[in-house]
Amino acid sequence: MDGLRKTALVAGGLYLLTFISSIPALWFISPVLHHSDYIVSSGSDTRVVFGCLLDLINAITAIGTAVALFPVVKRQNEGIALGFVTARLFEAAVVVIGVVSLLAIVTLRHDLAGSAGTDHSSLVAIGRALVAVRNWTFTLGPSLIPGFSGLLLGSLLYRSRLVPRFIPVMGLIGGPLLIASVMATLFNHNHQITVLAAIATAPIFLWELSLGLWLFVKGFKPCPITAGWRT
C-alpha cells in the first residue's frame, strides 16, 4: 500500500468515525438537554459522561480529517486547503466548549445538588444556562461550520478530480443551504428542527458520508496533482 492510499484510508476512516461518534452522542446526552431539572435530579451521570466522550472523539476526528487531507489537497490550492483546516479546528474547538458546559452540569449535580442548604432553583437556572451554551455551540459548530467546510473542500476536490465529481457537488450544494439555514436560526430565532434545516442538512450529511466511504474503500483517483507522489 503506497503513501497516497494510506492517506485516503486514514482520512476516510476518520470521516466515518465522526459519524460513529457524533450520532450516538446525541442520544447519550439527551437527558441533560431535555430535562430542565436534570441538575437537581437523582440517577447516574455515566450516560452523559460517555456522550461527552463521544463528542470529544468527534472533535478530534474532525481535526484529523483536515490534517490527513491537507498534504494532498494543498497541491490544488494551499490557501483554500489552509482555510479548510482552520474551519475544522474551529468546529472542534466549539464542540469542546459544549462538552465542557455539560461536564460542568455533571460536576454541579454531583457536588452541590445533594448538599444541605443548596438553592435548587438557582442550580436549575445555572443548568439551563449551561445547556443554552451547549445548544449554541452546536449551532455555531457542527451545524454551521460543515457548510463552510463543504464549500472549501468541495471546491478543491471538484477541481482536482481526486474523487468522482458527484461527491463534491453535494458539498458545494449543501454548503450554502446549511449556512442559510443557520443564519435563519440566528436572526429569526427559528428552531433548527425544521423542514429547512432538514433539507439543508441532507446534502452535507450525504457529502461527508459518501466522501468517507469512497476514500476508505477506493482511495484517491489518479489525477495531475497526485502524479509523482512519493510512497
C-alpha beads as a LAMMPS data file, in Angstrom:
LAMMPS data file: protein, C-alpha beads

231 atoms
230 bonds

1 atom types
1 bond types

-500.0 500.0 xlo xhi
-500.0 500.0 ylo yhi
-500.0 500.0 zlo zhi

Masses

1 110.0

Atoms # bond

1 1 1 0.000 0.000 0.000
2 1 1 1.557 3.297 -1.080
3 1 1 1.550 6.524 0.899
4 1 1 -1.331 8.065 -1.066
5 1 1 -3.568 5.065 -0.447
6 1 1 -2.725 5.149 3.248
7 1 1 -3.629 8.844 3.379
8 1 1 -7.000 8.169 1.775
9 1 1 -7.623 5.229 4.104
10 1 1 -6.883 7.317 7.203
11 1 1 -8.932 10.290 6.022
12 1 1 -11.884 8.096 5.050
13 1 1 -11.725 6.183 8.321
14 1 1 -11.707 9.412 10.327
15 1 1 -14.702 10.751 8.401
16 1 1 -16.613 7.555 9.164
17 1 1 -15.561 7.764 12.804
18 1 1 -17.121 11.224 13.059
19 1 1 -20.475 9.615 12.226
20 1 1 -19.908 6.690 14.576
21 1 1 -19.163 9.067 17.461
22 1 1 -21.419 12.070 16.863
23 1 1 -24.753 10.383 16.134
24 1 1 -24.880 8.170 19.273
25 1 1 -23.575 11.089 21.364
26 1 1 -26.852 12.952 20.833
27 1 1 -28.769 10.068 22.413
28 1 1 -26.409 9.696 25.351
29 1 1 -26.533 13.393 26.311
30 1 1 -30.271 13.777 25.693
31 1 1 -31.245 13.575 29.417
32 1 1 -29.313 16.718 30.287
33 1 1 -30.560 18.534 27.182
34 1 1 -34.250 17.759 27.508
35 1 1 -34.834 17.729 31.286
36 1 1 -34.593 21.206 32.765
37 1 1 -34.265 19.861 36.329
38 1 1 -31.561 17.324 35.478
39 1 1 -29.006 19.139 37.625
40 1 1 -31.061 18.524 40.798
41 1 1 -32.463 15.102 39.899
42 1 1 -31.165 11.726 41.007
43 1 1 -29.524 8.999 38.952
44 1 1 -26.256 8.095 37.275
45 1 1 -24.219 10.541 35.223
46 1 1 -22.342 7.783 33.366
47 1 1 -24.546 8.030 30.299
48 1 1 -23.975 11.774 29.900
49 1 1 -20.233 11.488 30.534
50 1 1 -19.973 8.773 27.879
51 1 1 -21.854 11.010 25.431
52 1 1 -19.394 13.815 26.180
53 1 1 -16.528 11.406 25.494
54 1 1 -18.049 10.583 22.106
55 1 1 -18.311 14.301 21.335
56 1 1 -14.635 14.707 22.204
57 1 1 -13.795 11.869 19.832
58 1 1 -15.865 13.645 17.190
59 1 1 -13.871 16.847 17.732
60 1 1 -10.548 15.011 17.440
61 1 1 -11.575 13.139 14.295
62 1 1 -12.793 16.383 12.724
63 1 1 -9.291 17.808 13.090
64 1 1 -7.829 14.523 11.905
65 1 1 -9.719 14.581 8.617
66 1 1 -8.319 18.004 7.777
67 1 1 -4.768 17.122 8.816
68 1 1 -4.854 13.891 6.815
69 1 1 -6.172 15.529 3.642
70 1 1 -4.073 18.705 3.762
71 1 1 -0.852 17.298 2.206
72 1 1 -2.877 16.159 -0.814
73 1 1 -5.386 18.971 -1.389
74 1 1 -2.809 21.721 -0.812
75 1 1 -1.377 20.739 -4.202
76 1 1 -4.559 22.100 -5.748
77 1 1 -4.698 25.337 -3.730
78 1 1 -2.785 25.745 -0.479
79 1 1 -4.746 28.801 0.678
80 1 1 -8.114 27.079 0.391
81 1 1 -6.648 23.935 1.964
82 1 1 -5.488 26.004 4.960
83 1 1 -8.971 27.501 5.164
84 1 1 -10.427 24.004 5.362
85 1 1 -8.028 23.031 8.168
86 1 1 -8.894 26.230 10.047
87 1 1 -12.615 25.588 9.703
88 1 1 -12.256 22.084 11.128
89 1 1 -10.125 23.373 14.009
90 1 1 -12.762 25.988 14.818
91 1 1 -15.530 23.398 14.674
92 1 1 -13.638 21.098 17.052
93 1 1 -12.915 23.945 19.495
94 1 1 -16.585 24.927 19.634
95 1 1 -17.605 21.296 20.191
96 1 1 -15.204 21.098 23.148
97 1 1 -16.775 24.210 24.688
98 1 1 -20.147 22.459 24.536
99 1 1 -18.688 19.348 26.139
100 1 1 -17.185 21.402 28.980
101 1 1 -20.552 23.043 29.668
102 1 1 -22.257 19.644 30.008
103 1 1 -19.476 18.273 32.211
104 1 1 -19.896 21.355 34.415
105 1 1 -23.545 20.374 34.908
106 1 1 -22.478 16.867 35.901
107 1 1 -19.983 18.291 38.417
108 1 1 -22.522 20.651 39.982
109 1 1 -25.083 17.865 40.129
110 1 1 -22.652 15.586 41.924
111 1 1 -21.094 18.111 44.319
112 1 1 -23.883 20.545 45.151
113 1 1 -27.334 19.194 44.335
114 1 1 -27.446 16.898 47.375
115 1 1 -25.837 19.333 49.818
116 1 1 -27.875 20.776 52.651
117 1 1 -28.922 24.350 52.122
118 1 1 -28.418 24.261 48.378
119 1 1 -30.737 26.580 46.470
120 1 1 -32.214 24.199 43.925
121 1 1 -33.907 26.944 41.926
122 1 1 -30.542 28.658 41.420
123 1 1 -28.947 25.384 40.353
124 1 1 -31.740 24.778 37.842
125 1 1 -31.153 28.259 36.397
126 1 1 -27.412 27.575 36.134
127 1 1 -28.093 24.209 34.495
128 1 1 -30.388 25.802 31.931
129 1 1 -27.753 28.453 31.166
130 1 1 -25.084 25.797 30.616
131 1 1 -27.428 23.811 28.354
132 1 1 -28.091 27.014 26.391
133 1 1 -24.328 27.406 25.937
134 1 1 -24.088 23.863 24.640
135 1 1 -27.020 24.376 22.255
136 1 1 -25.387 27.467 20.786
137 1 1 -22.082 25.657 20.383
138 1 1 -23.965 23.006 18.422
139 1 1 -25.473 25.720 16.214
140 1 1 -22.201 27.550 15.588
141 1 1 -20.003 24.440 15.395
142 1 1 -21.365 21.176 13.951
143 1 1 -24.330 22.934 12.316
144 1 1 -22.661 25.959 10.700
145 1 1 -19.019 25.087 10.022
146 1 1 -19.680 21.977 7.863
147 1 1 -21.315 24.370 5.412
148 1 1 -18.048 26.268 5.005
149 1 1 -16.042 23.035 5.007
150 1 1 -18.259 21.698 2.250
151 1 1 -17.547 24.755 0.111
152 1 1 -13.800 24.772 0.766
153 1 1 -13.018 21.083 0.472
154 1 1 -15.711 20.558 -2.148
155 1 1 -14.125 23.131 -4.437
156 1 1 -10.694 21.505 -4.023
157 1 1 -11.958 18.006 -4.749
158 1 1 -14.160 19.132 -7.635
159 1 1 -11.321 20.890 -9.445
160 1 1 -8.677 18.273 -8.685
161 1 1 -10.893 15.256 -9.537
162 1 1 -9.428 13.315 -6.609
163 1 1 -12.859 11.720 -6.171
164 1 1 -15.851 11.415 -8.539
165 1 1 -17.324 14.853 -9.091
166 1 1 -20.810 13.956 -7.872
167 1 1 -19.373 13.716 -4.325
168 1 1 -18.016 17.285 -4.002
169 1 1 -21.079 18.609 -5.855
170 1 1 -23.157 17.565 -2.831
171 1 1 -20.863 19.632 -0.614
172 1 1 -20.999 22.611 -2.953
173 1 1 -24.800 22.481 -2.989
174 1 1 -25.281 21.652 0.672
175 1 1 -22.796 24.216 1.990
176 1 1 -24.769 27.360 1.077
177 1 1 -28.054 25.697 2.073
178 1 1 -26.711 24.825 5.514
179 1 1 -25.225 28.277 6.052
180 1 1 -28.548 29.883 5.060
181 1 1 -30.432 27.609 7.460
182 1 1 -28.184 28.508 10.391
183 1 1 -28.388 32.215 9.531
184 1 1 -32.178 31.933 9.629
185 1 1 -31.888 30.368 13.075
186 1 1 -29.565 33.138 14.286
187 1 1 -31.597 36.096 13.084
188 1 1 -35.155 34.770 13.131
189 1 1 -34.825 32.504 16.184
190 1 1 -36.214 29.567 14.247
191 1 1 -35.852 26.180 15.845
192 1 1 -33.318 24.093 13.988
193 1 1 -35.582 21.044 13.703
194 1 1 -37.470 22.468 10.729
195 1 1 -38.104 21.455 7.141
196 1 1 -35.485 23.992 6.002
197 1 1 -32.884 22.587 8.391
198 1 1 -33.616 19.018 7.303
199 1 1 -33.364 19.912 3.605
200 1 1 -30.144 21.862 4.218
201 1 1 -28.523 19.149 6.325
202 1 1 -29.226 16.213 3.996
203 1 1 -26.716 17.115 1.219
204 1 1 -23.925 17.802 3.746
205 1 1 -24.668 14.547 5.549
206 1 1 -24.503 12.618 2.260
207 1 1 -21.428 14.546 1.120
208 1 1 -19.345 13.692 4.189
209 1 1 -20.615 10.109 4.381
210 1 1 -20.010 9.385 0.685
211 1 1 -16.576 11.049 0.838
212 1 1 -15.579 8.957 3.838
213 1 1 -16.801 5.736 2.238
214 1 1 -15.133 6.461 -1.104
215 1 1 -11.773 7.352 0.421
216 1 1 -11.854 4.361 2.756
217 1 1 -12.864 1.832 0.093
218 1 1 -11.485 3.245 -3.156
219 1 1 -8.926 5.913 -2.308
220 1 1 -7.981 8.869 -4.491
221 1 1 -8.485 8.747 -8.236
222 1 1 -5.379 9.250 -10.371
223 1 1 -5.156 12.903 -11.383
224 1 1 -2.489 15.522 -12.174
225 1 1 -1.909 16.584 -8.549
226 1 1 -1.136 13.021 -7.463
227 1 1 1.329 12.398 -10.289
228 1 1 4.759 11.605 -8.933
229 1 1 3.507 11.179 -5.375
230 1 1 6.271 9.664 -3.265
231 1 1 5.371 6.489 -1.402

Bonds

1 1 1 2
2 1 2 3
3 1 3 4
4 1 4 5
5 1 5 6
6 1 6 7
7 1 7 8
8 1 8 9
9 1 9 10
10 1 10 11
11 1 11 12
12 1 12 13
13 1 13 14
14 1 14 15
15 1 15 16
16 1 16 17
17 1 17 18
18 1 18 19
19 1 19 20
20 1 20 21
21 1 21 22
22 1 22 23
23 1 23 24
24 1 24 25
25 1 25 26
26 1 26 27
27 1 27 28
28 1 28 29
29 1 29 30
30 1 30 31
31 1 31 32
32 1 32 33
33 1 33 34
34 1 34 35
35 1 35 36
36 1 36 37
37 1 37 38
38 1 38 39
39 1 39 40
40 1 40 41
41 1 41 42
42 1 42 43
43 1 43 44
44 1 44 45
45 1 45 46
46 1 46 47
47 1 47 48
48 1 48 49
49 1 49 50
50 1 50 51
51 1 51 52
52 1 52 53
53 1 53 54
54 1 54 55
55 1 55 56
56 1 56 57
57 1 57 58
58 1 58 59
59 1 59 60
60 1 60 61
61 1 61 62
62 1 62 63
63 1 63 64
64 1 64 65
65 1 65 66
66 1 66 67
67 1 67 68
68 1 68 69
69 1 69 70
70 1 70 71
71 1 71 72
72 1 72 73
73 1 73 74
74 1 74 75
75 1 75 76
76 1 76 77
77 1 77 78
78 1 78 79
79 1 79 80
80 1 80 81
81 1 81 82
82 1 82 83
83 1 83 84
84 1 84 85
85 1 85 86
86 1 86 87
87 1 87 88
88 1 88 89
89 1 89 90
90 1 90 91
91 1 91 92
92 1 92 93
93 1 93 94
94 1 94 95
95 1 95 96
96 1 96 97
97 1 97 98
98 1 98 99
99 1 99 100
100 1 100 101
101 1 101 102
102 1 102 103
103 1 103 104
104 1 104 105
105 1 105 106
106 1 106 107
107 1 107 108
108 1 108 109
109 1 109 110
110 1 110 111
111 1 111 112
112 1 112 113
113 1 113 114
114 1 114 115
115 1 115 116
116 1 116 117
117 1 117 118
118 1 118 119
119 1 119 120
120 1 120 121
121 1 121 122
122 1 122 123
123 1 123 124
124 1 124 125
125 1 125 126
126 1 126 127
127 1 127 128
128 1 128 129
129 1 129 130
130 1 130 131
131 1 131 132
132 1 132 133
133 1 133 134
134 1 134 135
135 1 135 136
136 1 136 137
137 1 137 138
138 1 138 139
139 1 139 140
140 1 140 141
141 1 141 142
142 1 142 143
143 1 143 144
144 1 144 145
145 1 145 146
146 1 146 147
147 1 147 148
148 1 148 149
149 1 149 150
150 1 150 151
151 1 151 152
152 1 152 153
153 1 153 154
154 1 154 155
155 1 155 156
156 1 156 157
157 1 157 158
158 1 158 159
159 1 159 160
160 1 160 161
161 1 161 162
162 1 162 163
163 1 163 164
164 1 164 165
165 1 165 166
166 1 166 167
167 1 167 168
168 1 168 169
169 1 169 170
170 1 170 171
171 1 171 172
172 1 172 173
173 1 173 174
174 1 174 175
175 1 175 176
176 1 176 177
177 1 177 178
178 1 178 179
179 1 179 180
180 1 180 181
181 1 181 182
182 1 182 183
183 1 183 184
184 1 184 185
185 1 185 186
186 1 186 187
187 1 187 188
188 1 188 189
189 1 189 190
190 1 190 191
191 1 191 192
192 1 192 193
193 1 193 194
194 1 194 195
195 1 195 196
196 1 196 197
197 1 197 198
198 1 198 199
199 1 199 200
200 1 200 201
201 1 201 202
202 1 202 203
203 1 203 204
204 1 204 205
205 1 205 206
206 1 206 207
207 1 207 208
208 1 208 209
209 1 209 210
210 1 210 211
211 1 211 212
212 1 212 213
213 1 213 214
214 1 214 215
215 1 215 216
216 1 216 217
217 1 217 218
218 1 218 219
219 1 219 220
220 1 220 221
221 1 221 222
222 1 222 223
223 1 223 224
224 1 224 225
225 1 225 226
226 1 226 227
227 1 227 228
228 1 228 229
229 1 229 230
230 1 230 231
